[in-house]
Amino acid sequence: MPSTQPSQTVTVSRRFSPDATVSGGNILSMLAAMGPFRRRGEQILEENGIRDVQADGWYSLQAYVTALQAIGSKMGPNTLFQIGRQIPNHVPLPPGIDSFEKVLASFGIAFDMNHRGAEAGAITFDVKNPRSATITTGTPYPCDFDRGVIVGFFQKLMAMRVAVDPMEGAPCKARGGETCTYGVTLPLM
């Protein structure tokens, strides 16, 4: 059950560091999401210095972000969305996540669990009511990837499809902003 507070904002603030790393599980989820195009994903990773990915390994976050950007430019935004959607299926997640508000709060924790030295952006949320919120992401990842991660978390942790829509008038990383803001709405039961 959501808290009795009508609105809550929590910030996980980190700056992007050039020596930051990302878990191999995160990268393997990208490859799994690429399905029949997995080999192309491996080639793009290799072009950026990431080879022989192991689930328990740690890899350059900058190289991974650059690879995702290349995938987005070569294969389109839907591919990035699908890759992001798969992330929760392949990386460690915080335990006990069983409500709308807890899923919203889990993004920063899960980010920290799967990145080292990242200090890579902020993830904030603002609960509007028990069925809707906004999430603002300042990660180094492309917008469509972040949107897919949000959808994937709700599917994995609550077995629910949520509407995740960019907020009109808000900054967007694709348009040079430092963050993207999404409206998140649970379906009517």
Disulfide bonds with the S-S distance in Angstrom:
none
